[in-house]
Amino acid sequence: MYAHRVLWSLLVLTLAAALAAPDFGRWYPFGAALDLARAHGRVVLVYFHSPHCPYCDQMNTFVLSDPQVSQLLEDRFVVASVGTETPEGQELARRYRVPGTPTFVFLAFRKGAWEEVGRFFGSRPRAQFLAELRQMCAKGGACE
């Protein structure tokens, strides 16, 4: 009987830990991404996009969906997905001086505040995007 209780307790604790673990493979709203990144010492990649942007479609289809890109994002970043067609997205685009879409802004939490550590604008090939992600990760201190 005691062994059953111990096994049951271990199962419950394992399940609770799995449910509490963040899913870094998904993309979050801006505020949630900041909270998660701060709690786990990660760089935030803020992806500004719009529904009628052909360059966003290129990035989504050929670059962001690539397994190597997805894995690097999941391993080192928290992605905030910001649609510029929403009121919140428009305000964030103004705050971060977004010239158009797609724009990628990288934020790191340092000395009690969010600091921009880099950005890039426009579509780019997968290999270039991977190299730039690695640079932003290093600049943000999340690749040690």
For each residue, the residues with C-beta under 8 A, 3 or more apart:
1: 4 5
2: 5 6
3: 6 7
4: 1 7 8
5: 1 2 8 9
6: 2 3 9 10
7: 3 4 10 11
8: 4 5 11 12
9: 5 6 12 13
10: 6 7 13 14
11: 7 8 14 15
12: 8 9 15 16
13: 9 10 16 17
14: 10 11 17 18
15: 11 12 18 19
16: 12 13 19 20
17: 13 14 20 21
18: 14 15 21
19: 15 16
20: 16 17
21: 17 18
22: 36 40
23: 26
24: 42 73 74 75 77 78
25: 70 73 74
26: 23 79
27: 33 47 79 80 81
28: 32 33 36 78 79 80 81
29: 32 33 80 81
30: 33 34 46 80 82 88 92
31: 34 35
32: 28 29 35 36 80
33: 27 28 29 30 36 37 44 46 78 79 80
34: 30 31 37 38 44 80 107 109 114
35: 31 32 38 39
36: 22 28 32 33 39 40 42 78
37: 33 34 40 41 42 43 44 77 78 107 109
38: 34 35 41 109
39: 35 36
40: 22 36 37 78
41: 37 38 109 142
42: 24 36 37 76 77 78 142
43: 37 76 77 78 106 107 108 117 136 137 140 141 142
44: 33 34 37 77 78 79 80 106 107 108 114
45: 73 77 78 79 80 104 105 106 133 136
46: 30 33 80 82 92 96 104 105 106 107
47: 27 64 79 80 81 82 102 103 104
48: 82 84 89 92 93 96 98 101 102 103 104 105
49: 53 56 59 60 81 82 83 84 101 102
50: 53 56 83 84 85 101
51: 83 85
52:
53: 49 50 56 57 100 101 102
54: 57 58
55: 58 59 101 102 122 123
56: 49 50 53 59 60 101 102 123
57: 53 54 60 61
58: 54 55 61 62 63 123
59: 49 55 56 62 63 64 102 123 124 129
60: 49 56 57 63 64 65
61: 57 58 65
62: 58 59 65 66 126
63: 58 59 60 66 69 123 124 125 126 129
64: 47 59 60 69 70 73
65: 60 61 62 69 70
66: 62 63 69 70 126
67: 70 71
68: 71 72 126 130
69: 63 64 65 66 72 73 126 129 130 133
70: 25 64 65 66 67 73 74
71: 67 68 74 75
72: 68 69 75 76 77 130 133 134 137
73: 24 25 45 64 69 70 76 77 79 133
74: 24 25 70 71 77
75: 24 71 72
76: 42 43 72 73 133 137 142 143
77: 24 37 42 43 44 45 72 73 74 133 137 142
78: 24 28 33 36 37 40 42 43 44 45
79: 26 27 28 33 44 45 47 73
80: 27 28 29 30 32 33 34 44 45 46 47
81: 27 28 29 47 49
82: 30 46 47 48 49 88 89 92 93
83: 49 50 51 86 89
84: 48 49 50 89 90 93 98 101
85: 50 51 89 90
86: 83 89 90
87: 90 91
88: 30 82 91 92
89: 48 82 83 84 85 86 92 93
90: 84 85 86 87 93 94
91: 87 88 94 95
92: 30 46 48 82 88 89 95 96 98
93: 48 82 84 89 90 96 98 103
94: 90 91 97 98
95: 91 92
96: 46 48 92 93 103 105 116 119
97: 94
98: 48 84 92 93 94 101 103 105 121
99: 103 121
100: 53 103 121 122
101: 48 49 50 53 55 56 84 98
102: 47 48 49 53 55 56 59 121 122 123
103: 47 48 93 96 98 99 100 119 120 121
104: 45 46 47 48 119 120 121
105: 45 46 48 96 98 116 118 119
106: 43 44 45 46 116 117 118 119 136 139 140
107: 34 37 43 44 46 114 115 116 117 140
108: 43 44 114 115 117 139 140 141 142
109: 34 37 38 41 112 113 114 115
110: 113 115 141
111:
112: 109
113: 109 110
114: 34 44 107 108 109
115: 107 108 109 110
116: 96 105 106 107 119
117: 43 106 107 108 136 139 140
118: 105 106 132 135 136 139 140
119: 96 103 104 105 106 116
120: 103 104 124 132
121: 98 99 100 102 103 104
122: 55 100 102
123: 55 56 58 59 63 102
124: 59 63 120 128 129 132
125: 63 128 129
126: 62 63 66 68 69 129 130
127: 130 131
128: 124 125 131 132
129: 59 63 69 124 125 126 132 133
130: 68 69 72 126 127 133 134
131: 127 128 134 135
132: 118 120 124 128 129 135 136
133: 45 69 72 73 76 77 129 130 136 137
134: 72 130 131 137 138 143
135: 118 131 132 138 139
136: 43 45 106 117 118 132 133 139 140
137: 43 72 76 77 133 134 140 142 143
138: 134 135 141 143
139: 106 108 117 118 135 136
140: 43 106 107 108 117 118 136 137 143
141: 43 108 110 138 144
142: 41 42 43 76 77 108 137
143: 76 134 137 138 140
144: 141
